[in-house]
Structures are given as structure tokens and as C-alpha cells.
Amino acid sequence: MIRAAVLSLGLAGFAGPLMAQGYADAQGGVIRWLDTLTGETGDVELARGQSATNGRLTILLNACRYPSENPASGAEAHLTILDSSRDAPVFAGWMLADSPALSAMEHPRYDVWVLRCVVPGYAPPVTEEAPAEEATEEDWGE
């Protein structure tokens, strides 16, 4: 029992610096959606309070925040997502860019997740897709 108390106090000491990290509010966020039926996907940049409609979904960005020391990581967005075929929102709450499955939208057709917050003066790194190479017989060991 004493070990458990000491262990919990020790773990609380480690959690302190993690919780002390400050967050800054962003003016907007970038959201990615996927229509699992058609395979269509897209990114939408929304300002705080703005919404966008794609198919049956309407995505409203209520807030976006990020770690003030590292805008490239840890984005959190508060979203309200409506499906035109339903009365109640299909999602209302915080989504985390680093852990999309932690607070995921449950929908049979669509998937939505947060990519990042829009931070003035910060541009995310640009990635280029490598050209596809054709396999040769040598690649197959023949």
C-alpha cells in the first residue's frame, strides 16, 4: 500500500511538467475528411466559427488550439459535425491531431480528423510524393 502511494506521488511529479505546457488559440484549423464509400478525400481550412459542407456532412470549427512552444504539434480542435440525414450532431467535441482515434467521429460513411491549426507566421513543411517506380523481374527475384 505504501508502494502504491509512493508510486502515485512519483507519477504525479512527472505529469506536472506535461500539464504546465501552455496552449495558444488559433484563428482557424485544417480538417481532413474522407468519404469511405467513394474514396474521395479533401482538406478544408476553416476560420473559427466557420463551417463547410461536403456531401451530407457540415463541419463547424468552434475552436483550435496548439502548444504555444511548438505550433507543429498537438493541435486540438473543437468541432460540431452535422449529417443532413440526422437531427442531432454526429460529433460535438474536441478532436486531437496527435491521437485521432482517442476522440473519433462514429459514422458509417464519413471520417473526419484534424490536421493542424492555422498559425500566423508558421508554414507546415511541404512534402513531395516520390514518383512510383515500376517493378522489374529482378525485383521479384526471377
Stockholm file with secondary structure:
# STOCKHOLM 1.0

chainA/1-142         MIRAAVLSLGLAGFAGPLMAQGYADAQGGVIRWLDTLTGETGDVELARGQSATNGRLTILLNACRYPSENPASGAEAHLTILDSSRDAPVFAGWMLADSPALSAMEHPRYDVWVLRCVVPGYAPPVTEEAPAEEATEEDWGE
#=GR chainA/1-142 SS CHHHHHHHHHHHHHHHHHHTCCEEECSEEEEEEEETTTCCEEEEEEETTCEEEETTEEEEEEEEEEETTCTTSCCEEEEEEEETTCSSCSEEEEEESSCTTTTCCCCSSEEEEEEEEECTTCCCCCCCCCCCCCCCTGGGTC
#=GC SS_cons         CHHHHHHHHHHHHHHHHHHTCCEEECSEEEEEEEETTTCCEEEEEEETTCEEEETTEEEEEEEEEEETTCTTSCCEEEEEEEETTCSSCSEEEEEESSCTTTTCCCCSSEEEEEEEEECTTCCCCCCCCCCCCCCCTGGGTC
//
